Amino acid sequence: MAYRDGGDWMLADSEVPQYPRGDLRRMLAVLAAIDEIPDATLVKVAARSGIDKKTVTMLVRQAAEQAAVRIEKLGPVYRLTDWGPVLKKSGAKIALTGALAAPTTQP
């Protein structure tokens, strides 16, 4: 789990940053987890992303409603079938690895 220490994101055992509530990178991390996990169940996605199951469910629904991402669910298994016109798979994978949590500098 990650935590914020003096404004910096810290990574712990899972190596997945914990972005703040309402942060788009949370949705991206969930989508990337669904895309990379074989037989991506809610439990597996929550474990991989470090986001609780209730929030994962909400973010999946929001991705479909707000970004036209297509996610099929067959029984307990999620499968991402279309990233939609807005989001990119490569960007989501970066969010899951924590590279988007890197500090930025202002000009």
C-alpha positions in Angstrom: 0.0 0.0 0.0 1.2 3.5 -0.7 0.8 6.6 1.4 1.6 10.2 1.1 4.5 11.5 3.2 5.1 15.3 3.0 3.5 15.6 -0.4 5.4 12.6 -1.9 3.7 9.3 -2.9 5.3 6.3 -1.1 5.0 2.7 -2.3 4.9 -0.2 0.0 4.6 -4.0 -0.5 2.2 -4.0 -3.5 4.2 -1.4 -5.5 0.9 0.2 -6.6 0.5 3.8 -5.6 -2.7 4.7 -3.8 -4.0 7.8 -5.6 -6.3 10.2 -3.7 -10.0 9.7 -3.9 -11.5 11.2 -7.0 -8.2 11.0 -8.9 -8.5 9.7 -12.5 -5.5 7.5 -12.1 -7.5 5.3 -9.8 -9.8 4.4 -12.6 -6.9 3.9 -15.0 -5.2 1.5 -12.5 -8.4 -0.5 -12.2 -8.8 -0.8 -16.0 -5.2 -1.8 -16.4 -5.5 -4.4 -13.7 -8.6 -5.8 -15.5 -6.8 -5.9 -18.7 -3.6 -7.6 -17.4 -5.1 -10.2 -15.1 -6.3 -13.5 -16.5 -9.8 -14.3 -15.2 -10.0 -10.8 -13.6 -12.4 -11.2 -10.7 -13.3 -8.4 -8.4 -11.1 -9.8 -5.6 -8.1 -10.1 -8.0 -8.6 -6.6 -9.4 -8.9 -5.1 -5.9 -5.7 -6.9 -4.8 -3.8 -5.9 -7.9 -4.9 -2.2 -7.8 -4.8 -1.8 -4.1 -8.4 -0.3 -4.3 -11.3 -1.7 -2.2 -13.9 -3.8 -4.0 -16.7 -1.3 -3.6 -14.6 1.4 -5.2 -13.5 -0.9 -8.0 -17.1 -1.6 -8.9 -17.9 2.1 -8.9 -14.9 2.9 -11.1 -15.8 0.2 -13.6 -19.3 1.6 -13.9 -17.9 5.2 -14.3 -15.5 4.1 -17.0 -18.4 2.6 -18.9 -20.6 5.6 -18.4 -18.2 8.5 -18.7 -15.5 7.2 -21.1 -17.4 4.6 -23.1 -15.1 1.8 -22.0 -16.6 -1.6 -22.7 -16.2 -4.1 -19.9 -18.0 -7.5 -20.1 -18.7 -9.5 -17.0 -19.3 -13.2 -17.4 -20.1 -14.6 -13.9 -17.4 -13.2 -11.6 -14.9 -12.4 -14.4 -14.4 -9.0 -15.9 -13.0 -8.6 -19.4 -12.1 -5.2 -21.0 -13.2 -5.4 -24.6 -12.9 -1.8 -25.8 -10.9 1.1 -24.3 -13.3 3.6 -25.9 -12.5 6.9 -27.7 -10.9 8.7 -24.7 -8.6 6.4 -22.8 -5.4 4.6 -23.9 -4.3 1.2 -22.7 -0.7 2.4 -22.5 -1.6 5.3 -20.2 -3.6 3.1 -17.9 -0.7 0.7 -17.5 1.5 3.6 -16.6 -0.9 4.5 -13.8 -0.9 1.0 -12.5 2.9 0.9 -12.3 3.0 4.2 -10.4 4.9 6.2 -13.1 2.1 8.8 -13.2 2.6 9.3 -9.4 6.1 10.8 -10.1 6.5 14.3 -8.9 6.0 17.0 -11.5 7.7 20.4 -11.7 5.9 23.6 -12.4 7.5 26.0 -15.0 
